[in-house]
Amino acid sequence: MPIKKQSKKIVARHPESADAKPVKMVPFGRAIANFFNKYFQFNGVSTRAEYWWVILFVIAVAFVLITAAVKLQPVNLLLAGFIALLWVLFGVVIVVPLWTLMSRRLHDAGFSAKLLLISLVFFVYSVLVPDVVRGCRAMDNLSFVWGIITLILFLFPSKTKNNPYRD
């Protein structure tokens, strides 16, 4: 008698309430596809799995490109420069979808994406104000603290009940 394999769907249940809807886990490939397909989509939600799969993807690509550029620099400077250019282009391409993903992740946890405007202030400050002019490390310390706070917000579970951002 043949044995039937049953496919297991990974489902996360959250302690919000006993009748909370289960949230399906997004596999790696689907998370990356959603990341690029929802390039300009700030509304909606993204689960924790979807967010962290994309972060893993970005870190992996950065690691590979930067390591290749560093290792090739003594051997072939032109190729190392080309790989470094690929890293810069990758960074430019993913800026907007990362912001949209972060806003959808905050929505999924039940928070407003307007919290990202605070991060934008710190980002613009760090890019536009040179180190020589700053003179005070207070803004850098606030930026670090805000980074920890947003990291904690991204760790919150999906809010499936009474979430105005869900469909």
DSSP file (Angstrom, degrees, kcal/mol; ACC not computed):
  #  RESIDUE AA STRUCTURE BP1 BP2  ACC     N-H-->O    O-->H-N    N-H-->O    O-->H-N    TCO  KAPPA ALPHA  PHI   PSI    X-CA   Y-CA   Z-CA
    1    1 A M              0   0    0      0, 0.0     2,-0.1     0, 0.0     0, 0.0   0.000 360.0 360.0 360.0 126.0    0.0    0.0    0.0
    2    2 A P        -     0   0    0      0, 0.0     2,-0.5     0, 0.0     0, 0.0  -0.371 360.0-124.9 -70.4 145.3    1.6    3.4   -1.1
    3    3 A I        -     0   0    0     -2,-0.1     2,-0.5     1,-0.0     0, 0.0  -0.788  20.4-138.5 -91.8 127.0    2.2    5.9    1.6
    4    4 A K        -     0   0    0     -2,-0.5     2,-0.5     1,-0.0    -1,-0.0  -0.712  11.0-141.0 -86.8 129.8    0.6    9.3    1.0
    5    5 A K        -     0   0    0     -2,-0.5     2,-0.5     2,-0.0    -1,-0.0  -0.778  11.8-150.9 -89.3 130.3    2.7   12.3    1.8
    6    6 A Q        -     0   0    0     -2,-0.5     2,-0.4     2,-0.0    -2,-0.0  -0.871  14.2-129.5-100.9 129.6    0.8   15.1    3.3
    7    7 A S        -     0   0    0     -2,-0.5     2,-0.6     1,-0.0    -2,-0.0  -0.615  19.9-141.4 -78.6 133.8    2.1   18.5    2.7
    8    8 A K        -     0   0    0     -2,-0.4     2,-0.6     2,-0.0    -1,-0.0  -0.829   6.5-151.7 -97.0 126.3    2.5   20.5    5.8
    9    9 A K        -     0   0    0     -2,-0.6     2,-0.6     2,-0.0    -2,-0.0  -0.858  17.2-132.6 -95.0 125.9    1.6   24.2    5.7
   10   10 A I        +     0   0    0     -2,-0.6    15,-1.8    15,-0.2     2,-0.4  -0.682  32.8 177.0 -82.0 121.8    3.6   26.2    8.2
   11   11 A V  E     -A   24   0A   0     -2,-0.6     2,-0.5    13,-0.2    13,-0.2  -0.984  20.1-147.4-130.0 135.4    1.2   28.5   10.0
   12   12 A A  E     -A   23   0A   0     11,-2.2    11,-2.0    -2,-0.4     2,-0.4  -0.873   9.8-159.2-102.7 132.3    1.9   30.8   12.8
   13   13 A R        -     0   0    0     -2,-0.5     8,-0.1     9,-0.2     5,-0.0  -0.908   9.7-147.5-108.8 139.7   -0.7   31.5   15.5
   14   14 A H    >   -     0   0    0     -2,-0.4     3,-0.7     7,-0.2     6,-0.2  -0.811  18.0-127.1-110.4 147.7   -0.5   34.6   17.5
   15   15 A P  T 3  S+     0   0    0      0, 0.0     3,-0.1     0, 0.0    -1,-0.1   0.273  80.8 105.9 -78.3  14.9   -1.5   35.0   21.1
   16   16 A E  T 3  S-     0   0    0      1,-0.2     2,-0.3     2,-0.1   143,-0.0   0.954  96.8 -27.1 -57.7 -50.4   -3.8   38.0   20.4
   17   17 A S    X   -     0   0    0     -3,-0.7     3,-1.2     1,-0.1    -1,-0.2  -0.980  58.6-107.6-159.2 164.8   -6.9   36.0   20.7
   18   18 A A  T 3  S+     0   0    0     -2,-0.3    -1,-0.1     1,-0.3    -2,-0.1   0.798 119.1  47.4 -68.7 -27.7   -8.1   32.4   20.4
   19   19 A D  T 3  S+     0   0    0      2,-0.1    -1,-0.3    -3,-0.0     2,-0.1   0.185  80.7 133.7-100.6  17.8  -10.0   33.3   17.2
   20   20 A A    <   -     0   0    0     -3,-1.2    -6,-0.0    -6,-0.2   141,-0.0  -0.406  63.6-108.0 -67.3 142.4   -7.2   35.2   15.5
   21   21 A K        -     0   0    0      1,-0.1    -7,-0.2    -2,-0.1     2,-0.1  -0.472  34.7-112.8 -70.6 139.2   -6.6   34.2   11.9
   22   22 A P        -     0   0    0      0, 0.0     2,-0.5     0, 0.0    -9,-0.2  -0.446  24.7-136.1 -70.8 148.8   -3.5   32.2   11.3
   23   23 A V  E     -A   12   0A   0    -11,-2.0   -11,-2.2    -2,-0.1     2,-0.2  -0.932  16.8-130.3-108.9 122.5   -0.8   33.9    9.2
   24   24 A K  E     -A   11   0A   0     -2,-0.5     2,-0.3   -13,-0.2   -13,-0.2  -0.483  21.9-119.3 -73.4 138.5    0.9   31.8    6.5
   25   25 A M        -     0   0    0    -15,-1.8   -15,-0.2    -2,-0.2    -1,-0.1  -0.592  24.1-133.2 -75.8 136.3    4.6   31.8    6.5
   26   26 A V        -     0   0    0     -2,-0.3    27,-0.1     2,-0.0    -1,-0.0  -0.795  18.6-129.9 -93.0 127.1    6.1   33.1    3.3
   27   27 A P     >  -     0   0    0      0, 0.0     4,-2.3     0, 0.0     5,-0.2  -0.294  27.8-102.3 -72.4 164.9    8.9   31.0    1.7
   28   28 A F  H  > S+     0   0    0      1,-0.2     4,-2.2     2,-0.2     5,-0.2   0.909 118.5  47.2 -54.0 -52.7   12.2   32.6    0.7
   29   29 A G  H  > S+     0   0    0      1,-0.2     4,-2.3     2,-0.2    -1,-0.2   0.893 112.8  48.8 -60.6 -42.4   11.5   32.8   -3.1
   30   30 A R  H  > S+     0   0    0      1,-0.2     4,-2.7     2,-0.2    -1,-0.2   0.874 109.5  53.6 -66.3 -36.7    8.0   34.2   -2.7
   31   31 A A  H  X S+     0   0    0     -4,-2.3     4,-2.2     2,-0.2    -2,-0.2   0.915 110.7  45.6 -64.2 -43.0    9.3   36.9   -0.3
   32   32 A I  H  X S+     0   0    0     -4,-2.2     4,-1.8     2,-0.2     5,-0.2   0.903 113.2  50.2 -67.8 -40.5   12.0   38.0   -2.8
   33   33 A A  H  X S+     0   0    0     -4,-2.3     4,-2.6    -5,-0.2     5,-0.2   0.929 111.9  47.6 -62.9 -44.8    9.4   38.0   -5.6
   34   34 A N  H  X S+     0   0    0     -4,-2.7     4,-2.4     1,-0.2    -1,-0.2   0.891 106.7  59.5 -61.3 -38.7    7.0   40.1   -3.5
   35   35 A F  H  < S+     0   0    0     -4,-2.2    -1,-0.2     1,-0.2    -2,-0.2   0.916 115.3  32.5 -56.7 -46.5    9.8   42.4   -2.6
   36   36 A F  H >< S+     0   0    0     -4,-1.8     3,-0.8     1,-0.2    -1,-0.2   0.801 117.2  54.9 -84.4 -28.8   10.4   43.4   -6.2
   37   37 A N  H 3< S+     0   0    0     -4,-2.6     3,-0.3     1,-0.2    -2,-0.2   0.815 108.5  49.1 -72.0 -29.7    6.8   43.1   -7.4
   38   38 A K  T >< S+     0   0    0     -4,-2.4     3,-1.1    -5,-0.2    -1,-0.2  -0.251  72.8 145.2-102.2  44.5    5.6   45.5   -4.7
   39   39 A Y  T <  S+     0   0    0     -3,-0.8    61,-0.3     1,-0.3    -1,-0.2   0.857  79.8  18.8 -52.4 -47.0    8.3   48.1   -5.6
   40   40 A F  T 3  S+     0   0    0     -3,-0.3     2,-1.0    60,-0.1    -1,-0.3   0.154  92.5 119.7-112.9  17.8    6.1   51.2   -4.9
   41   41 A Q    <   +     0   0    0     -3,-1.1    63,-0.2     1,-0.2    -3,-0.1  -0.731  24.0 164.0 -92.7  99.7    3.4   49.6   -2.8
   42   42 A F        +     0   0    0     -2,-1.0    -1,-0.2    61,-0.1     2,-0.1   0.669  57.4  75.6 -86.8 -18.6    3.4   51.4    0.6
   43   43 A N  S    S+     0   0    0      2,-0.0     2,-0.2    64,-0.0    61,-0.1  -0.483  77.6  41.0 -90.8 165.9   -0.1   50.1    1.6
   44   44 A G  S    S-     0   0    0    121,-0.3     2,-0.3    -2,-0.1    63,-0.2  -0.515  85.0 -75.5  95.1-167.0   -0.9   46.6    2.7
   45   45 A V        -     0   0    0     -2,-0.2     2,-0.4    62,-0.1    60,-0.2  -0.917  23.7-159.9-133.6 156.9    1.1   44.3    5.0
   46   46 A S        -     0   0    0     58,-1.2    62,-0.2    -2,-0.3    63,-0.1  -0.994  26.1-127.2-135.0 130.9    4.2   42.1    5.0
   47   47 A T     >  -     0   0    0     -2,-0.4     4,-2.3   -23,-0.1     5,-0.2  -0.161  26.7-105.2 -72.1 168.4    4.7   39.4    7.5
   48   48 A R  H  > S+     0   0    0      1,-0.2     4,-2.9     2,-0.2     5,-0.3   0.918 122.0  52.3 -58.9 -43.6    7.7   38.9    9.7
   49   49 A A  H  > S+     0   0    0      1,-0.2     4,-2.4     2,-0.2     5,-0.2   0.923 108.7  49.9 -60.7 -44.6    8.9   36.0    7.5
   50   50 A E  H  > S+     0   0    0      1,-0.2     4,-1.5     2,-0.2    -1,-0.2   0.915 113.9  46.0 -60.4 -43.3    8.6   38.1    4.4
   51   51 A Y  H  X S+     0   0    0     -4,-2.3     4,-2.1     1,-0.2    -2,-0.2   0.949 115.1  44.4 -64.9 -50.3   10.6   41.0    5.9
   52   52 A W  H  X S+     0   0    0     -4,-2.9     4,-2.2     1,-0.2    -2,-0.2   0.800 108.6  56.9 -72.7 -28.1   13.4   38.9    7.4
   53   53 A W  H  X S+     0   0    0     -4,-2.4     4,-2.2    -5,-0.3    -1,-0.2   0.916 109.4  47.1 -62.9 -42.0   13.8   36.7    4.2
   54   54 A V  H  X S+     0   0    0     -4,-1.5     4,-2.7    -5,-0.2    -2,-0.2   0.911 110.5  51.3 -66.6 -41.5   14.4   39.9    2.3
   55   55 A I  H  X S+     0   0    0     -4,-2.1     4,-2.5     1,-0.2    -1,-0.2   0.917 110.4  49.7 -61.5 -42.0   16.9   41.2    4.9
   56   56 A L  H  X S+     0   0    0     -4,-2.2     4,-2.5     2,-0.2    -1,-0.2   0.914 110.8  50.3 -60.6 -43.5   18.7   37.9    4.7
   57   57 A F  H  X S+     0   0    0     -4,-2.2     4,-2.6     2,-0.2     5,-0.2   0.925 111.3  47.5 -60.3 -47.2   18.8   38.2    0.9
   58   58 A V  H  X S+     0   0    0     -4,-2.7     4,-2.5     1,-0.2    -2,-0.2   0.915 113.3  47.9 -63.6 -43.5   20.2   41.8    1.0
   59   59 A I  H  X S+     0   0    0     -4,-2.5     4,-2.7    -5,-0.2    -1,-0.2   0.905 112.1  50.1 -64.1 -41.1   22.9   40.8    3.5
   60   60 A A  H  X S+     0   0    0     -4,-2.5     4,-2.5     2,-0.2    -2,-0.2   0.928 112.1  46.4 -64.2 -45.4   23.9   37.8    1.5
   61   61 A V  H  X S+     0   0    0     -4,-2.6     4,-2.7     2,-0.2     5,-0.3   0.924 113.8  49.3 -63.2 -43.4   24.2   39.8   -1.8
   62   62 A A  H  X S+     0   0    0     -4,-2.5     4,-2.7    -5,-0.2     5,-0.3   0.930 111.6  49.2 -60.6 -45.5   26.1   42.5    0.1
   63   63 A F  H  X S+     0   0    0     -4,-2.7     4,-2.4     1,-0.2     5,-0.2   0.927 113.5  45.7 -60.7 -46.7   28.5   39.9    1.6
   64   64 A V  H  X S+     0   0    0     -4,-2.5     4,-2.4     2,-0.2    -2,-0.2   0.942 116.8  43.5 -64.2 -48.4   29.1   38.2   -1.7
   65   65 A L  H  X S+     0   0    0     -4,-2.7     4,-2.3    -5,-0.2    -2,-0.2   0.918 117.2  44.5 -67.1 -43.2   29.7   41.4   -3.7
   66   66 A I  H  X S+     0   0    0     -4,-2.7     4,-2.4    -5,-0.3     5,-0.2   0.915 114.6  49.0 -68.9 -41.6   31.9   43.1   -1.1
   67   67 A T  H  X S+     0   0    0     -4,-2.4     4,-2.7    -5,-0.3     5,-0.2   0.923 112.3  48.9 -62.6 -43.5   33.9   40.0   -0.5
   68   68 A A  H  X S+     0   0    0     -4,-2.4     4,-2.2    -5,-0.2    -2,-0.2   0.918 111.6  49.1 -62.5 -43.1   34.5   39.4   -4.2
   69   69 A A  H  X S+     0   0    0     -4,-2.3     4,-1.1     2,-0.2    -1,-0.2   0.915 113.9  45.5 -63.3 -42.7   35.5   43.1   -4.7
   70   70 A V  H  < S+     0   0    0     -4,-2.4     3,-0.3     1,-0.2    -2,-0.2   0.917 114.8  46.9 -67.6 -43.6   38.0   42.9   -1.8
   71   71 A K  H  < S+     0   0    0     -4,-2.7     4,-0.4     1,-0.2    -1,-0.2   0.846 115.5  45.8 -68.3 -33.1   39.5   39.6   -2.8
   72   72 A L  H  X S+     0   0    0     -4,-2.2     4,-3.5    -5,-0.2     3,-0.3   0.643  89.5  87.2 -84.6 -14.4   39.8   40.6   -6.5
   73   73 A Q  T  < S+     0   0    0     -4,-1.1    -1,-0.2    -3,-0.3    -2,-0.1   0.909  92.3  41.8 -56.1 -48.2   41.3   44.0   -5.7
   74   74 A P  T  4 S+     0   0    0      0, 0.0    -1,-0.2     0, 0.0     3,-0.2   0.809 123.2  41.0 -69.4 -25.0   45.0   42.8   -5.6
   75   75 A V  T  4 S+     0   0    0     -4,-0.4     2,-0.4    -3,-0.3    -2,-0.2   0.934 134.0   3.6 -87.3 -51.7   44.5   40.6   -8.6
   76   76 A N     X  -     0   0    0     -4,-3.5     4,-2.2     1,-0.1    -1,-0.2  -0.852  57.4-173.8-143.2  99.9   42.4   42.6  -11.0
   77   77 A L  H  > S+     0   0    0     -2,-0.4     4,-2.4     1,-0.2     5,-0.2   0.852  86.5  54.5 -65.4 -36.1   41.5   46.2  -10.0
   78   78 A L  H  > S+     0   0    0      2,-0.2     4,-2.1     1,-0.2    -1,-0.2   0.930 110.8  44.6 -65.4 -45.7   39.2   46.7  -13.0
   79   79 A L  H  > S+     0   0    0      2,-0.2     4,-2.4     1,-0.2    -2,-0.2   0.897 112.8  52.1 -65.5 -40.0   37.1   43.7  -12.1
   80   80 A A  H  X S+     0   0    0     -4,-2.2     4,-2.3    -8,-0.3    -2,-0.2   0.904 109.8  49.4 -61.9 -41.5   37.0   44.6   -8.4
   81   81 A G  H  X S+     0   0    0     -4,-2.4     4,-2.2     2,-0.2    -1,-0.2   0.878 109.4  52.0 -64.3 -38.1   35.8   48.1   -9.4
   82   82 A F  H  X S+     0   0    0     -4,-2.1     4,-2.1     2,-0.2    -2,-0.2   0.910 110.2  47.9 -64.4 -42.2   33.1   46.6  -11.6
   83   83 A I  H  X S+     0   0    0     -4,-2.4     4,-1.9     2,-0.2    -2,-0.2   0.895 110.6  51.6 -66.0 -39.0   31.9   44.4   -8.7
   84   84 A A  H  X S+     0   0    0     -4,-2.3     4,-2.1     1,-0.2    -1,-0.2   0.893 108.6  51.9 -63.0 -38.7   31.9   47.4   -6.4
   85   85 A L  H  X S+     0   0    0     -4,-2.2     4,-2.6     1,-0.2    -2,-0.2   0.884 106.3  53.8 -63.8 -39.0   29.9   49.3   -9.0
   86   86 A L  H  X S+     0   0    0     -4,-2.1     4,-2.7     2,-0.2    -1,-0.2   0.895 107.3  51.8 -60.5 -39.9   27.4   46.4   -9.0
   87   87 A W  H  X S+     0   0    0     -4,-1.9     4,-2.3     2,-0.2    -2,-0.2   0.917 110.3  47.7 -62.8 -43.9   27.1   46.7   -5.2
   88   88 A V  H  X S+     0   0    0     -4,-2.1     4,-2.1     2,-0.2    -2,-0.2   0.924 112.9  48.3 -63.7 -44.3   26.3   50.4   -5.5
   89   89 A L  H  X S+     0   0    0     -4,-2.6     4,-2.5     2,-0.2    -2,-0.2   0.905 110.1  51.8 -63.3 -41.0   23.8   49.8   -8.2
   90   90 A F  H  X S+     0   0    0     -4,-2.7     4,-2.0     1,-0.2    -1,-0.2   0.919 109.2  51.2 -59.5 -43.6   22.1   47.1   -6.2
   91   91 A G  H  X S+     0   0    0     -4,-2.3     4,-0.7     1,-0.2    -2,-0.2   0.893 110.9  47.5 -60.9 -41.0   21.9   49.5   -3.3
   92   92 A V  H >X S+     0   0    0     -4,-2.1     3,-0.6     1,-0.2     4,-0.5   0.900 111.4  51.3 -67.2 -40.3   20.3   52.1   -5.4
   93   93 A V  H 3< S+     0   0    0     -4,-2.5    -2,-0.2     1,-0.2    -1,-0.2   0.849 113.0  44.2 -66.5 -34.6   17.8   49.6   -6.8
   94   94 A I  H 3X S+     0   0    0     -4,-2.0     4,-2.0    -5,-0.2    -1,-0.2   0.497  87.9  88.6 -93.7  -2.3   16.7   48.3   -3.4
   95   95 A V  H <X S+     0   0    0     -4,-0.7     4,-1.8    -3,-0.6    -1,-0.2   0.963  92.9  40.9 -60.0 -52.7   16.3   51.6   -1.5
   96   96 A V  H  X S+     0   0    0     -4,-0.5     4,-2.3     1,-0.2     5,-0.2   0.943 115.7  48.1 -65.6 -49.0   12.7   52.2   -2.5
   97   97 A P  H  > S+     0   0    0      0, 0.0     4,-2.5     0, 0.0    -1,-0.2   0.834 109.0  55.8 -64.7 -27.1   11.4   48.6   -2.1
   98   98 A L  H  X S+     0   0    0     -4,-2.0     4,-2.6     2,-0.2    -2,-0.2   0.920 108.6  47.1 -66.2 -41.4   13.1   48.4    1.3
   99   99 A W  H  X S+     0   0    0     -4,-1.8     4,-2.1     2,-0.2    -1,-0.2   0.900 113.7  47.7 -65.3 -39.7   11.2   51.5    2.5
  100  100 A T  H  X S+     0   0    0     -4,-2.3     4,-2.4   -61,-0.3    -2,-0.2   0.904 112.1  50.1 -67.9 -39.0    8.0   50.1    1.1
  101  101 A L  H  X S+     0   0    0     -4,-2.5     4,-2.4    -5,-0.2    -2,-0.2   0.917 110.2  50.1 -63.5 -42.9    8.7   46.7    2.8
  102  102 A M  H  X S+     0   0    0     -4,-2.6     4,-2.3     2,-0.2    -1,-0.2   0.894 110.7  49.6 -63.5 -38.8    9.4   48.4    6.1
  103  103 A S  H  X S+     0   0    0     -4,-2.1     4,-2.1     1,-0.2    -1,-0.2   0.917 112.2  47.3 -67.3 -41.0    6.1   50.4    5.9
  104  104 A R  H  X S+     0   0    0     -4,-2.4     4,-2.3     2,-0.2   -58,-1.2   0.868 110.6  53.1 -66.8 -34.9    4.2   47.2    5.1
  105  105 A R  H  X S+     0   0    0     -4,-2.4     4,-1.6   -60,-0.2    -2,-0.2   0.911 109.1  48.4 -65.8 -41.9    5.9   45.4    8.0
  106  106 A L  H  <>S+     0   0    0     -4,-2.3     5,-3.0     1,-0.2     4,-0.4   0.906 110.8  51.8 -63.4 -40.3    4.9   48.2   10.4
  107  107 A H  H ><5S+     0   0    0     -4,-2.1     3,-1.4     3,-0.2    58,-0.3   0.911 106.2  54.2 -60.3 -42.4    1.4   48.0    9.1
  108  108 A D  H 3<5S+     0   0    0     -4,-2.3    51,-3.4     1,-0.3    -1,-0.2   0.854 108.4  48.9 -61.8 -34.3    1.3   44.2    9.7
  109  109 A A  T 3<5S-     0   0    0     -4,-1.6    -1,-0.3    49,-0.2    -2,-0.2   0.499 124.5-105.1 -83.7  -3.0    2.3   44.8   13.3
  110  110 A G  T < 5S+     0   0    0     -3,-1.4     2,-0.2    -4,-0.4    -3,-0.2   0.598  80.0 123.2  93.6  12.3   -0.4   47.4   13.6
  111  111 A F      < -     0   0    0     -5,-3.0    -1,-0.3    -6,-0.2     2,-0.3  -0.688  65.3-104.4-104.7 159.4    1.8   50.5   13.6
  112  112 A S    >   -     0   0    0     -2,-0.2     3,-1.4     1,-0.1     4,-0.1  -0.598  17.7-136.3 -79.9 141.2    1.7   53.5   11.3
  113  113 A A  G >  S+     0   0    0     -2,-0.3     3,-1.9     1,-0.3     4,-0.3   0.566  93.9  87.1 -72.7  -7.5    4.3   53.8    8.6
  114  114 A K  G >  S+     0   0    0      1,-0.3     3,-1.5     2,-0.2     4,-0.5   0.719  71.2  75.6 -64.4 -18.4    4.7   57.4    9.5
  115  115 A L  G X> S+     0   0    0     -3,-1.4     3,-1.0     1,-0.3     4,-0.9   0.782  82.9  67.3 -60.8 -25.8    7.2   56.2   12.1
  116  116 A L  H <> S+     0   0    0     -3,-1.9     4,-2.2     1,-0.2    -1,-0.3   0.721  83.4  72.5 -69.0 -19.5    9.6   55.8    9.2
  117  117 A L  H <> S+     0   0    0     -3,-1.5     4,-1.8    -4,-0.3    -1,-0.2   0.849  93.2  55.1 -63.5 -32.0    9.7   59.5    8.7
  118  118 A I  H <> S+     0   0    0     -3,-1.0     4,-1.8    -4,-0.5    -1,-0.2   0.922 107.7  48.8 -64.6 -42.9   11.8   59.7   11.9
  119  119 A S  H  X S+     0   0    0     -4,-0.9     4,-2.5     1,-0.2    -2,-0.2   0.877 107.5  55.9 -62.1 -37.2   14.2   57.3   10.3
  120  120 A L  H  X S+     0   0    0     -4,-2.2     4,-2.9     2,-0.2     5,-0.2   0.884 104.0  53.3 -63.7 -38.4   14.3   59.4    7.2
  121  121 A V  H  X S+     0   0    0     -4,-1.8     4,-2.3     2,-0.2    -1,-0.2   0.937 111.5  45.2 -60.6 -46.8   15.3   62.5    9.2
  122  122 A F  H  X S+     0   0    0     -4,-1.8     4,-2.4     2,-0.2    -2,-0.2   0.892 113.6  50.4 -64.4 -39.4   18.2   60.6   10.7
  123  123 A F  H  X S+     0   0    0     -4,-2.5     4,-1.8     2,-0.2    -2,-0.2   0.944 111.9  46.0 -64.4 -48.3   19.2   59.2    7.3
  124  124 A V  H  X S+     0   0    0     -4,-2.9     4,-3.0     1,-0.2     5,-0.3   0.904 112.6  51.9 -61.9 -41.0   19.1   62.6    5.6
  125  125 A Y  H  X S+     0   0    0     -4,-2.3     4,-2.2    -5,-0.2    -1,-0.2   0.926 109.8  48.4 -60.3 -45.5   21.1   64.1    8.5
  126  126 A S  H  < S+     0   0    0     -4,-2.4    -1,-0.2     1,-0.2    -2,-0.2   0.814 117.9  41.3 -68.1 -28.9   23.8   61.4    8.3
  127  127 A V  H  < S+     0   0    0     -4,-1.8    -2,-0.2    -5,-0.2    -1,-0.2   0.885 122.2  36.3 -84.2 -40.9   24.1   61.8    4.5
  128  128 A L  H  < S+     0   0    0     -4,-3.0    -3,-0.2    -5,-0.2    -2,-0.2   0.787 104.6  68.5 -88.1 -28.4   24.0   65.6    4.2
  129  129 A V  S  < S-     0   0    0     -4,-2.2    -1,-0.1    -5,-0.3     5,-0.0  -0.822  79.0-138.5 -98.6 114.8   25.8   66.8    7.3
  130  130 A P    >>  -     0   0    0      0, 0.0     4,-1.4     0, 0.0     3,-0.7  -0.279  20.6-114.0 -68.7 157.0   29.5   66.0    7.2
  131  131 A D  H 3> S+     0   0    0      1,-0.2     4,-1.0     2,-0.2    -2,-0.0   0.817 113.7  60.5 -59.0 -33.2   31.3   64.7   10.3
  132  132 A V  H 34 S+     0   0    0      1,-0.2    -1,-0.2     2,-0.2    -3,-0.0   0.866 107.5  44.1 -65.0 -36.3   33.4   67.9   10.5
  133  133 A V  H <4 S+     0   0    0     -3,-0.7    -1,-0.2     1,-0.1    -2,-0.2   0.809 100.0  71.0 -79.7 -30.9   30.4   70.1   10.9
  134  134 A R  H  <  +     0   0    0     -4,-1.4     2,-0.4     1,-0.2    -2,-0.2   0.946  56.0 168.9 -56.5 -60.8   28.5   67.9   13.4
  135  135 A G     <  +     0   0    0     -4,-1.0     2,-0.4     2,-0.1    -1,-0.2   0.147  57.5  74.4  71.4 -24.2   30.7   68.4   16.5
  136  136 A C        -     0   0    0     -2,-0.4     3,-0.4     1,-0.1     4,-0.3  -0.969  63.1-157.4-125.3 136.3   28.1   66.7   18.7
  137  137 A R  S  > S+     0   0    0     -2,-0.4     4,-2.4     1,-0.2     5,-0.2   0.366  71.5  98.5 -92.4   5.1   27.4   63.0   18.9
  138  138 A A  H  > S+     0   0    0      1,-0.2     4,-2.6     2,-0.2     5,-0.2   0.914  83.2  48.1 -60.9 -44.1   23.9   63.5   20.3
  139  139 A M  H  > S+     0   0    0     -3,-0.4     4,-2.3     1,-0.2    -1,-0.2   0.883 111.5  50.9 -66.4 -37.2   22.2   63.1   16.8
  140  140 A D  H  > S+     0   0    0     -4,-0.3     4,-2.1     2,-0.2    -1,-0.2   0.905 111.2  48.2 -64.8 -40.6   24.3   59.9   16.2
  141  141 A N  H  X S+     0   0    0     -4,-2.4     4,-2.4     2,-0.2    -2,-0.2   0.903 111.8  49.1 -66.5 -41.3   23.3   58.5   19.5
  142  142 A L  H  X S+     0   0    0     -4,-2.6     4,-2.7     2,-0.2    -2,-0.2   0.896 109.9  52.5 -63.6 -39.6   19.6   59.3   18.9
  143  143 A S  H  X S+     0   0    0     -4,-2.3     4,-2.1     2,-0.2    -2,-0.2   0.911 109.8  48.5 -62.1 -42.7   19.9   57.7   15.5
  144  144 A F  H  X S+     0   0    0     -4,-2.1     4,-1.9     2,-0.2    -2,-0.2   0.930 112.4  47.8 -62.8 -46.4   21.3   54.5   17.1
  145  145 A V  H  X S+     0   0    0     -4,-2.4     4,-2.2     1,-0.2    -2,-0.2   0.912 111.5  50.3 -62.5 -43.2   18.6   54.4   19.7
  146  146 A W  H  X S+     0   0    0     -4,-2.7     4,-2.6     1,-0.2    -1,-0.2   0.870 106.9  55.7 -64.3 -35.6   15.9   54.9   17.0
  147  147 A G  H  X S+     0   0    0     -4,-2.1     4,-2.0     2,-0.2    -1,-0.2   0.899 108.1  47.8 -61.4 -40.8   17.4   52.1   15.0
  148  148 A I  H  X S+     0   0    0     -4,-1.9     4,-2.2     2,-0.2    -2,-0.2   0.904 111.1  51.6 -65.7 -41.3   17.0   49.8   18.0
  149  149 A I  H  X S+     0   0    0     -4,-2.2     4,-2.2     2,-0.2    -2,-0.2   0.929 110.9  46.7 -62.8 -45.6   13.4   50.9   18.5
  150  150 A T  H  X S+     0   0    0     -4,-2.6     4,-2.2     1,-0.2    -1,-0.2   0.882 109.3  55.2 -66.4 -36.2   12.5   50.3   14.8
  151  151 A L  H  X S+     0   0    0     -4,-2.0     4,-0.8    -5,-0.2    -1,-0.2   0.924 108.7  48.1 -59.1 -43.6   14.2   46.9   15.0
  152  152 A I  H >X S+     0   0    0     -4,-2.2     3,-0.7     1,-0.2     4,-0.5   0.895 109.1  53.4 -63.6 -40.4   12.0   46.0   17.9
  153  153 A L  H >< S+     0   0    0     -4,-2.2     3,-1.0     1,-0.2    -1,-0.2   0.874 105.3  54.3 -62.6 -36.5    8.9   47.2   16.1
  154  154 A F  H 3< S+     0   0    0     -4,-2.2    -1,-0.2     1,-0.2    -2,-0.2   0.706 102.6  59.2 -70.2 -18.4    9.8   44.9   13.1
  155  155 A L  H << S+     0   0    0     -4,-0.8    -1,-0.2    -3,-0.7    -2,-0.2   0.594  79.8 110.8 -84.7 -11.8   10.0   42.0   15.6
  156  156 A F  S << S-     0   0    0     -3,-1.0     3,-0.1    -4,-0.5   -46,-0.1  -0.310  74.5-109.9 -62.7 145.7    6.3   42.4   16.7
  157  157 A P        -     0   0    0      0, 0.0     2,-0.1     0, 0.0    -1,-0.1  -0.252  44.2 -78.8 -71.5 165.5    4.0   39.6   15.5
  158  158 A S        -     0   0    0      1,-0.1     2,-0.9   -48,-0.0   -49,-0.2  -0.404  38.2-140.1 -63.2 135.3    1.3   40.2   12.9
  159  159 A K        +     0   0    0    -51,-3.4   -49,-0.1     1,-0.2     7,-0.1  -0.869  30.6 166.8-100.2 105.3   -1.8   41.9   14.3
  160  160 A T        +     0   0    0     -2,-0.9     2,-0.5  -139,-0.1     3,-0.3   0.686  56.3  66.5 -93.9 -20.0   -4.7   40.1   12.6
  161  161 A K  S    S-     0   0    0      1,-0.2  -141,-0.0  -140,-0.1    -1,-0.0  -0.881 114.6  -2.7-109.0 134.7   -7.5   41.5   14.7
  162  162 A N  S    S+     0   0    0     -2,-0.5    -1,-0.2     1,-0.2    -2,-0.1   0.857  86.2 147.7  57.1  39.9   -8.5   45.1   14.8
  163  163 A N    >   -     0   0    0     -3,-0.3     3,-1.3     1,-0.1    -1,-0.2  -0.917  36.4-162.0-105.7 112.0   -5.7   46.1   12.4
  164  164 A P  T 3  S+     0   0    0      0, 0.0    -1,-0.1     0, 0.0   -57,-0.0   0.644  87.3  60.5 -68.9 -12.4   -6.8   49.0   10.1
  165  165 A Y  T 3  S+     0   0    0    -58,-0.3  -121,-0.3  -122,-0.0     2,-0.2   0.591  85.3  92.2 -91.7 -11.9   -4.0   48.3    7.6
  166  166 A R    <         0   0    0     -3,-1.3  -122,-0.0   -59,-0.1    -6,-0.0  -0.525 360.0 360.0 -82.3 151.7   -5.2   44.7    6.8
  167  167 A D              0   0    0     -2,-0.2    -1,-0.1  -122,-0.0    -2,-0.0   0.472 360.0 360.0 -67.5 360.0   -7.6   44.1    3.9
